[in-house]
């Protein structure tokens, strides 16, 4: 401790060492205990936050404190002010969006990563951070049965990005540069990017950032006839029309498990079409890719050997905390050529040049976290068999919910359940409000109760409710309770039509 004058004639004490080991230990234990109690009590909280916009500004001071405050005071404010404003993604009654599943191993790996606080932009900056990442990416690639050409052992390679948005942007930039180096940069306005009308909006955002003309983004229409998957014939028609207009087909994003309905694009046939026209194919398996470690789901990846890149989010349905997007590429040099910078102060030693991976050249940012630590702990702490069984349990619970929906004639399943998300809706009685309006009211009624949280999508003009199982703490009893909430609020909404 030391003391300083604060300019008013008063002295105050201050901590010289912000990383004092004993203080670290004391406060760290308090934080761990706080989080353990949070998970013990998480079912007590409304799943979706019930606060109004601006609530926190009314509760906290206008400026930061001049003097230190004890951790117990800060945690009391977390309990009183912050937790009411949290939507509890780890609640067992959370069925919204897609899961952001956590685990003890994921949390502890995050603690180690944060504790070491290394900035592993190149190999020399922290060799273990780089080399562990190459190892776990090959481990997970082998679990997925990715072709060897995507692994470091086969001259491909994997990298941990923050999100799918980053993975799509990096591969899009790599494909853009590769193409423009052939046809001339003056032709950037002719490049065309393809997806389906179900493809995640990250593709459109990435195309915009990469300089693709807004008129050259092609969301190809899908329908119930193809279970909302992208038809190779429809893709071919779009490409031929663009060639006729003297445009240049560049990039296709195919999806395994779309956000709206978990639709699966036929990877093999789409790659066959793309290959004819020299189009880079990225496979976005952000949600459902995790399930593909199970042999019964691996067939959804058939044909991936003809794609250029593949990604999944381990922070969605693989028990690894946000953020952790796994991206594999067949040709790392395409990323490196497009994304590398080599100022003198970032170079490795001369003896290491061209023999090591510098992940700064595989991503948008320079700085990067030690994400491999948490994925390594998840893989080692649970093992392949348990990870598969976790995923299968979630699918089983979703199938149970689907069965309950089918038995109640007031509801219908909008699209078949493929993974662990059920898409359903409430059927309107004759001569009443439109079905879409009815289901909007139904969903808000359920979510306002605080007992569950679900979200919606609109596919083919149909407003439907998405029930996504995947929170780590969810058990069958929570699924049954959620169905009871749905039945109860269906009755409420229908009686007020």
C-alpha positions in Angstrom: 0.0 0.0 0.0 1.0 3.6 -0.5 -0.5 7.1 -0.1 -1.0 10.1 -2.3 -2.5 13.5 -1.9 -5.8 13.8 -3.9 -5.4 17.6 -4.6 -7.7 18.6 -1.7 -5.2 18.3 1.1 -6.3 14.8 1.9 -4.2 11.6 1.7 -5.6 8.3 0.5 -4.3 4.8 0.4 -3.9 2.9 -2.9 -2.9 -0.6 -4.0 0.5 -0.6 -5.7 0.1 -4.2 -7.1 -3.1 -4.8 -9.1 -2.1 -8.5 -9.4 -1.2 -9.2 -5.8 -1.3 -13.0 -5.5 -3.1 -13.1 -2.2 -5.6 -10.5 -3.1 -6.1 -12.4 -6.4 -6.8 -15.6 -4.5 -9.2 -13.9 -2.1 -11.2 -12.1 -4.6 -11.1 -14.9 -7.1 -12.6 -17.3 -4.6 -15.4 -14.8 -3.9 -16.2 -14.6 -7.6 -16.2 -18.3 -8.0 -18.5 -18.7 -5.1 -20.8 -16.0 -6.5 -21.0 -17.7 -9.9 -21.6 -21.1 -8.3 -24.5 -19.6 -6.3 -25.8 -18.0 -9.5 -26.0 -21.4 -11.3 -27.5 -23.0 -8.2 -30.3 -20.4 -8.2 -30.6 -19.7 -12.0 -34.0 -21.2 -12.3 -35.4 -18.6 -9.9 -34.8 -15.8 -12.3 -37.1 -14.8 -15.2 -35.4 -16.3 -18.3 -35.9 -13.2 -20.4 -35.0 -10.0 -18.7 -38.0 -8.0 -17.7 -36.4 -4.5 -17.4 -37.3 -1.4 -19.4 -34.7 0.4 -21.6 -32.5 2.8 -19.6 -33.2 1.0 -16.3 -29.5 0.8 -15.3 -28.9 4.6 -15.8 -31.4 5.2 -13.0 -29.5 2.9 -10.6 -25.8 3.6 -11.1 -23.9 6.9 -10.5 -23.1 9.3 -13.2 -19.4 8.9 -12.8 -16.8 6.4 -11.7 -15.7 6.4 -8.0 -12.7 8.3 -7.0 -11.6 5.7 -4.4 -11.5 1.9 -4.4 -14.6 0.0 -3.5 -14.5 -3.5 -2.0 -15.4 -6.5 -4.1 -18.3 -7.5 -1.8 -19.9 -4.1 -2.5 -19.4 -4.5 -6.2 -20.9 -8.0 -6.2 -23.9 -6.8 -4.2 -24.6 -4.3 -7.0 -24.2 -7.1 -9.6 -26.8 -9.1 -7.7 -29.1 -6.1 -7.2 -28.7 -4.2 -10.5 -27.0 -6.3 -13.1 -28.7 -9.7 -12.8 -32.2 -8.3 -13.3 -31.0 -7.0 -16.7 -29.5 -10.3 -17.8 -31.4 -12.6 -20.2 -30.2 -15.9 -18.7 -28.8 -17.9 -21.7 -27.6 -20.6 -19.3 -31.0 -21.1 -17.7 -32.5 -24.6 -18.2 -35.6 -22.9 -19.4 -33.8 -21.0 -22.2 -35.0 -22.2 -25.6 -34.4 -19.1 -27.7 -32.1 -18.4 -30.7 -29.5 -21.1 -30.6 -27.8 -22.3 -27.4 -24.7 -20.8 -26.0 -23.9 -23.9 -24.0 -21.3 -23.6 -21.3 -19.6 -26.2 -19.1 -17.3 -26.3 -16.1 -14.4 -27.2 -18.5 -15.2 -24.3 -20.8 -15.4 -21.8 -17.8 -12.1 -23.1 -16.4 -10.4 -22.9 -19.7 -11.6 -19.4 -20.1 -10.2 -18.6 -16.7 -6.8 -20.0 -17.7 -6.9 -18.1 -20.9 -7.8 -14.8 -19.2 -5.4 -15.4 -16.4 -2.4 -15.9 -18.7 -3.7 -12.9 -20.8 -1.3 -13.6 -23.7 -1.7 -11.9 -27.0 -0.8 -14.7 -29.5 -0.6 -12.8 -32.8 2.4 -14.8 -34.0 4.2 -17.9 -33.0 6.9 -16.1 -31.1 4.5 -14.1 -29.0 3.4 -17.3 -27.3 4.4 -20.6 -28.9 2.0 -22.7 -26.8 -1.0 -20.6 -27.8 -0.3 -21.2 -31.5 0.7 -24.8 -31.3 -2.1 -25.9 -29.0 -4.6 -24.3 -31.4 -3.1 -26.3 -34.4 -3.4 -29.5 -32.3 -7.0 -29.0 -31.1 -8.2 -28.0 -34.5 -6.8 -31.2 -35.9 -8.3 -33.1 -33.0 -11.8 -31.7 -33.7 -11.4 -32.0 -37.4 -10.7 -35.7 -37.0 -13.8 -36.0 -34.7 -15.9 -34.5 -37.6 -14.2 -36.8 -40.1 -13.2 -33.8 -42.1 -11.1 -34.8 -45.1 -7.4 -34.7 -44.4 -7.0 -31.8 -46.8 -8.6 -29.6 -44.2 -6.1 -30.6 -41.5 -2.6 -29.4 -40.8 -1.5 -33.0 -41.3 -2.8 -32.7 -44.8 -1.5 -29.2 -45.7 -4.8 -27.5 -44.8 -5.4 -26.1 -41.4 -7.8 -24.7 -38.8 -8.0 -21.5 -36.8 -10.2 -20.2 -34.0 -12.0 -17.1 -34.9 -14.4 -15.1 -32.7 -17.6 -15.7 -34.6 -19.0 -17.1 -37.9 -19.3 -13.5 -39.1 -15.5 -13.3 -39.0 -15.0 -16.8 -40.5 -17.3 -15.8 -43.5 -15.6 -12.5 -43.9 -12.1 -14.0 -43.9 -12.9 -16.6 -46.5 -14.8 -14.1 -48.6 -11.8 -11.8 -48.6 -9.5 -14.7 -49.5 -11.7 -15.7 -52.4 -12.1 -12.1 -53.6 -8.4 -11.5 -53.7 -7.7 -14.7 -55.4 -10.3 -13.9 -58.1 -9.3 -10.2 -58.6 -5.6 -11.2 -58.9 -6.7 -13.1 -62.0 -9.1 -10.8 -63.6 -8.0 -7.4 -62.3 -9.0 -5.3 -59.3 -11.0 -2.9 -61.6 -13.6 -5.7 -61.8 -14.5 -5.8 -58.1 -17.9 -4.4 -59.0 -18.7 -7.5 -61.1 -18.2 -10.1 -58.3 -21.3 -12.0 -57.1 -21.9 -13.7 -53.8 -24.5 -16.5 -53.4 -26.5 -18.0 -50.6 -30.1 -19.0 -50.0 -32.9 -16.8 -48.6 -32.3 -18.8 -45.4 -28.5 -18.1 -45.2 -27.5 -16.1 -42.1 -27.3 -12.4 -42.5 -23.6 -12.6 -41.7 -23.0 -13.4 -45.4 -24.6 -10.2 -46.6 -22.8 -8.2 -44.0 -19.5 -9.8 -44.9 -20.1 -9.1 -48.6 -20.7 -5.5 -47.8 -17.5 -5.2 -45.8 -15.5 -7.0 -48.5 -16.7 -4.4 -51.1 -19.2 -6.5 -53.0 -21.7 -4.3 -54.7 -25.1 -4.5 -52.9 -26.8 -5.5 -56.2 -24.5 -8.5 -56.5 -25.6 -10.3 -53.4 -27.8 -13.3 -54.4 -30.2 -14.8 -51.8 -31.6 -17.7 -53.9 -35.2 -18.6 -53.1 -36.0 -21.8 -51.3 -39.3 -23.6 -50.6 -41.0 -26.3 -48.5 -40.5 -28.6 -51.5 -36.7 -28.7 -50.6 -37.3 -28.4 -46.9 -35.9 -24.8 -47.3 -32.5 -26.2 -48.4 -30.8 -24.5 -51.4 -31.6 -26.3 -54.7 -28.5 -26.9 -56.9 -30.7 -26.2 -60.0 -31.8 -22.9 -58.6 -28.2 -22.0 -57.9 -27.2 -22.9 -61.4 -30.0 -20.7 -62.8 -28.8 -17.8 -60.8 -25.2 -18.3 -61.9 -26.1 -18.6 -65.5 -28.2 -15.4 -65.4 -25.2 -13.5 -63.8 -22.8 -14.8 -66.5 -25.3 -13.7 -69.1 -25.1 -10.2 -67.5 -21.3 -10.4 -67.7 -20.9 -10.7 -63.9 -18.3 -12.9 -62.1 -19.6 -15.6 -59.8 -17.3 -15.6 -56.7 -18.5 -17.2 -53.5 -21.2 -19.5 -52.2 -22.1 -20.0 -48.6 -23.9 -23.3 -48.0 -25.4 -24.0 -44.6 -25.8 -27.1 -42.4 -28.5 -26.0 -39.9 -30.0 -22.6 -40.9 -30.9 -20.2 -38.2 -34.6 -20.0 -39.2 -35.4 -23.7 -39.3 -32.1 -25.8 -39.2 -32.5 -26.5 -42.9 -29.6 -28.3 -44.5 -28.2 -27.4 -47.9 -27.1 -30.4 -50.1 -23.4 -29.8 -49.8 -22.1 -32.3 -52.4 -24.4 -31.3 -55.3 -23.9 -27.6 -54.6 -20.1 -28.1 -54.6 -20.5 -29.8 -58.0 -22.3 -26.8 -59.4 -19.8 -24.3 -57.9 -16.8 -26.3 -59.2 -18.0 -25.8 -62.8 -17.8 -22.0 -62.4 -14.7 -21.7 -60.1 -16.7 -20.5 -57.1 -15.3 -20.7 -53.6 -17.6 -22.7 -51.4 -17.8 -22.0 -47.7 -19.9 -24.4 -45.5 -21.4 -22.7 -42.5 -22.3 -25.3 -39.9 -22.3 -22.8 -37.0 -25.1 -24.6 -35.1 -25.4 -28.1 -36.5 -21.8 -28.8 -37.2 -21.3 -30.0 -33.6 -23.9 -32.7 -34.1 -21.8 -34.1 -36.9 -19.3 -35.6 -34.5 -22.1 -38.2 -34.0 -21.9 -40.8 -36.8 -25.7 -40.6 -37.4 -25.4 -37.0 -38.4 -22.1 -37.0 -40.3 -23.9 -37.6 -43.6 -25.1 -34.0 -43.6 -21.5 -33.1 -44.4 -21.2 -35.4 -47.3 -19.5 -33.6 -50.2 -17.5 -31.3 -47.9 -14.3 -32.6 -49.5 -15.1 -30.4 -52.5 -15.7 -27.2 -50.5 -12.9 -24.7 -49.8 -13.7 -23.9 -46.1 -15.9 -25.1 -43.3 -16.8 -23.6 -39.9 -18.8 -24.4 -36.8 -19.3 -22.5 -33.5 -18.0 -24.4 -30.5 -19.6 -21.7 -28.4 -23.1 -22.7 -29.7 -23.7 -26.4 -29.1 -20.3 -27.7 -28.0 -20.0 -26.6 -24.4 -17.3 -24.0 -25.0 -17.9 -20.4 -23.9 -18.3 -17.5 -26.3 -16.3 -16.8 -28.4 -15.0 -19.8 -30.2 -15.7 -20.3 -34.0 -13.7 -23.1 -35.6 -12.7 -22.5 -39.2 -10.9 -24.9 -41.4 -9.5 -24.1 -44.9 -8.0 -26.3 -47.6 -5.6 -23.7 -48.7 -4.2 -21.6 -45.8 -2.1 -19.6 -48.3 -5.3 -18.0 -49.7 -6.0 -16.5 -46.2 -2.4 -15.6 -45.6 -2.0 -13.8 -48.9 -5.2 -11.8 -48.3 -4.8 -11.0 -44.6 -1.1 -10.9 -43.8 1.0 -7.9 -42.8 4.7 -8.2 -42.0 6.2 -5.2 -40.3 9.6 -5.8 -38.8 8.3 -5.7 -35.3 5.9 -8.6 -35.9 8.4 -11.0 -37.4 9.6 -14.2 -35.8 13.3 -15.0 -35.5 14.9 -15.8 -38.9 15.2 -19.5 -38.1 11.5 -19.7 -37.5 10.3 -17.9 -40.6 8.2 -20.1 -42.9 8.3 -23.0 -40.4 5.6 -21.8 -38.0 2.0 -20.6 -38.1 1.4 -16.9 -37.5 -2.4 -16.8 -36.8 -2.4 -13.0 -37.2 -2.4 -13.8 -40.9 -5.5 -16.0 -40.7 -7.9 -13.4 -39.3 -9.1 -9.8 -39.5 -7.6 -8.5 -36.3 -3.9 -8.6 -35.2 -4.5 -9.3 -31.5 -6.0 -12.7 -30.5 -6.9 -14.5 -27.4 -5.7 -17.9 -26.2 -9.1 -19.6 -27.2 -7.5 -23.0 -27.7 -7.2 -23.4 -24.0 -10.9 -23.7 -23.3 -11.6 -26.0 -26.3 -8.7 -28.2 -25.2 -10.2 -28.4 -21.7 -13.6 -29.3 -23.1 -12.2 -32.1 -25.3 -10.1 -33.5 -22.6 -12.5 -33.2 -19.7 -15.4 -34.9 -21.4 -14.0 -37.0 -24.2 -15.6 -37.8 -27.5 -18.1 -40.4 -26.2 -19.6 -38.0 -23.6 -19.8 -35.1 -26.0 -21.7 -37.2 -28.4 -24.1 -38.3 -25.7 -24.7 -34.8 -24.5 -25.7 -33.8 -28.0 -27.9 -36.9 -28.4 -29.7 -36.1 -25.2 -30.6 -32.6 -26.4 -31.9 -34.1 -29.7 -34.0 -36.6 -27.7 -35.6 -33.9 -25.6 -36.4 -31.9 -28.7 -38.1 -35.0 -30.3 -40.1 -35.4 -27.1 -41.3 -31.8 -27.3 -42.2 -32.3 -31.0 -44.2 -35.4 -30.0 -46.1 -33.4 -27.4 -46.9 -30.7 -30.0 -48.2 -33.3 -32.5 -50.6 -34.7 -30.0 -52.3 -31.3 -29.4 -54.5 -30.5 -32.4 -54.3 -26.8 -31.6 -50.7 -26.8 -32.9 -48.8 -27.9 -35.9 -45.1 -28.6 -36.7 -44.1 -26.2 -39.4 -40.9 -28.0 -40.6 -39.6 -31.5 -39.6 -37.2 -31.5 -36.6 -33.8 -32.5 -37.8 -31.5 -31.6 -34.8 -32.6 -30.2 -31.4 -34.9 -27.3 -32.5 -38.6 -27.7 -33.0 -40.4 -25.2 -35.2 -44.1 -25.1 -34.3 -47.1 -22.7 -34.3 -50.5 -22.3 -32.8 -53.3 -22.8 -35.3 -56.0 -20.1 -35.4 -59.7 -21.0 -34.9 -62.0 -20.3 -37.9 -62.8 -16.7 -38.7 -60.3 -15.1 -36.4 -57.0 -13.2 -36.4 -54.4 -14.1 -38.9 -52.2 -17.0 -37.9 -49.0 -14.9 -37.9 -50.6 -12.2 -35.6 -51.9 -14.9 -33.3 -48.5 -16.5 -32.9 -46.8 -13.2 -32.3 -49.2 -12.7 -29.4 -48.8 -16.3 -28.2 -45.0 -16.0 -28.2 -45.0 -12.7 -26.3 -47.4 -14.1 -23.8 -45.1 -17.0 -23.0 -42.0 -14.9 -22.8 -43.5 -12.2 -20.7 -44.3 -14.9 -18.0 -40.5 -15.2 -17.4 -40.9 -19.0 -17.1 -39.5 -19.7 -20.6 -37.8 -17.9 -23.4 -38.4 -18.8 -27.1 -37.8 -16.8 -30.3 -39.4 -16.9 -33.8 -38.7 -17.0 -37.4 -40.7 -16.4 -40.6 -40.2 -19.0 -43.3 -42.2 -19.0 -46.5 -44.5 -16.3 -45.1 -45.2 -18.5 -42.0 -44.5 -17.0 -38.6 -43.3 -19.9 -36.4 -41.9 -20.3 -32.9 -38.5 -21.8 -32.5 -37.9 -24.1 -29.5 -34.2 -24.7 -29.4 -33.0 -27.3 -26.8 -29.3 -27.0 -26.0 -28.7 -25.2 -22.7 -26.4 -27.4 -20.7 -28.6 -27.5 -17.6 -31.8 -28.4 -19.4 -33.4 -31.7 -18.4 -36.5 -33.5 -19.6 -38.5 -31.9 -16.8 -37.8 -28.5 -18.1 -39.0 -29.5 -21.6 -42.2 -30.9 -20.1 -42.7 -27.7 -18.0 -42.1 -25.6 -21.2 -44.8 -27.5 -23.0 -47.2 -26.8 -20.1 -46.4 -23.1 -20.4 -47.2 -23.3 -24.1 -50.5 -25.1 -23.5 -51.5 -22.6 -20.8 -50.7 -19.5 -22.8 -52.3 -21.0 -26.0 -55.5 -21.2 -24.0 -55.2 -17.6 -22.8 -54.5 -16.3 -26.3 -57.2 -18.3 -28.0 -59.9 -17.2 -25.6 -59.1 -13.5 -26.3 -59.3 -13.8 -30.1 
